[in-house]
Amino acid sequence: MQIEINRAVIELAQGDITEQDTDAIVNAANESLLGGGGVDGAIHRAAGPQLLAECRTLGGCVTGDAKITRGYKLRAKYVIHAVGPVYYDGTRGEAELLASAYRRALDLAHAHQLASVAFPAISTGVYGYPMAAAARVAFATIREFLQTHAAPTLLRMVLYDARALQTHERVLQEFLAA
């Protein structure tokens, strides 16, 4: 599924984010930036040890922010490490922090003049953010960003499994109907 917003395309795809041929992929990172499980671990493994070595020089990253590194052995030239929040109950600023993580990742992509970026569903794995709620935050943040920025022109949401893809498709359709 894909839609267009202000000359930019938002695509939904099921697959492995480490195999994306976009200018950058976004890592659902933890605050240390030193790897972990899920998407974070997969990206570190695929990129090779140079990624970890560069991440060690960055001094971590606070929740709601993002930092950029080279992509090393990945197809993507860059990795944007976005730190989303752990989900507790939705009353501890989780939506604002998640929106900030997406916004900061988009800011970095724009600042580095990247035309294409692949995103995972940030915070929806071990951090426990409900998939549909996280998708609503992601799409709202992306739309808001694209209203004032001409790049990136391709934003691909890469969902690991069919359930995540179906949830994002449903939320995107609701989002467009609103």
N, C-alpha and C positions, 0 to 999 in steps of 0.2 A: 504494500500500500504506500502511496506517496501523495503529498499535497504540495501546493505552492503557496508561499507567503512572501509578498514583496520581492518577487524574482528569485527567491531562494526555495529550494526543494527540501522538504522533510520526508525522509523515507523510513519505513519500518521494515526490518529484515530479521529473519531468524538465522543465527550462525555464531561463529567464533570471532570475537572482536579482534583477536590477535592476527587474523588473516585478512583484515580489511586493507584495501589499497587506497585509503583516504590519506590526505596530507598529515592528519593526526588522528590518534585514537585517544579516548579519554579513559583513564584508569580510575575505577572506584577505589581510591586509596584510603589507607588509614593515616593517622597523623604523623607516624614515623616516616612514611614514604619508603620504608625498607622491605616492602613485600608482605604478603600474608596469604590468605586463602582466596578462593573464588576467582573473580576477575583479576584482582591484584596479583595473586600468585601466578596465574596463567600468563599475564603480561610480562612479569619479571622473568619467568622461565623462557618464554619465547624470545624476549629481547636479548637475553644473555647477561653475563655478569657485569658488563660495562654499565648497564642501567642501574644496578644496585650501587656501583661505585659512584656514579654521578649523583644519585639520590642522597648518598651519604654526605655530600657537600652542601646540601640545601637546607639543613637544619630543621627538617620536618615541615609541617604545614598545619595550620589550625583548621578546625572544622568550619566549613563554609567558604574556604579559600581554595586556590589551585596554584600549582606550579608546573612549569614545562621543562621537559628534558628532550634529548635526542631519542630516536626510536631504535637505534642500533640494529639488531638483526630482524626487526619487524619490517613489513612492507611500508608502514607509515613512517614518515621522516621524524615525527615528533610524538611524544606521549605527554598528554596533559593530565596531571595527577590531581583529581578533584576529591576533596574530603567531604563526604556527606555525613549527616548526623546519624547517630544511633536513634532508633525510634523507641520511645517509651509509651506515651499515651496520646501524643498529638497536642499536648498543652505546654510543652517545654521549648517552644520555638523551632520545632523540627521542620516545619514547612518553610520558614524563613531561611533557615540554614541550608536546606536542600536547594532552594531557589538561588541562594548566594553561591553555592558550589557550581551550579549550572552556569550562572551569570559570569562568574570568574573564569570558568573554562572558556566560555564564549569570548570574553574580553581578551584572553591570551591568544586565542585563535585569530581574532581580528588584529591584534597588535603585531602578530607574526605574519600577517597577510596570507593566512591559510584559506584555501577555497573550500576544502572538504574536511569534515570532522565526523568521526563515528563515536557515538555515546553508548555506554551500557545503561542499564536501569540502576542508577546510583542509589545506594543505601537499601536496596530491596533484598539483598542476600542475607548474610549473617547479621546485618544491622537492623533487620526486621521491619523496614518501612513497608506498609501495605502497598502492593503493586499498583492498584488503580489510583490511589491517592498520590503516589510518587509520580505516576504518569501525568496526572493533572498539573502538578507543580512543574514538571519538565516542559510540557507543551505551553503552558502559560508563560513561563520564563523565556522560552525560545521565541514565541510570538512577540513578546514585548521587546526583546533584543533586536529582532529583525525589523521592527518598525523604525529603528533609528540607525541601523548598520546595514551596509550593502554586502558584507561578507561575514562569515563564510556563506557560500551559495548552495552547498550541499551539507545537510545535517542528517546523518543516518543513525537511527536508534537500532542498535544490534542487540536483539533479545536472544538469550541462550536457548530457551525452549518454547514449544508451541503454546503453552499456557501463558507465558509472559507476552508473546507476540499477540495472541488473541485479546488479552487484557488491554494492551496498548492500542490495538486496532479499534476496540470498542470505545475506549476513552477518547481517542482521536476523533471518531465519528461523532460522539457526544459533544466534543469540544467545537467541532465545525458547525454543528446544528445550533449551538447556543448563540 
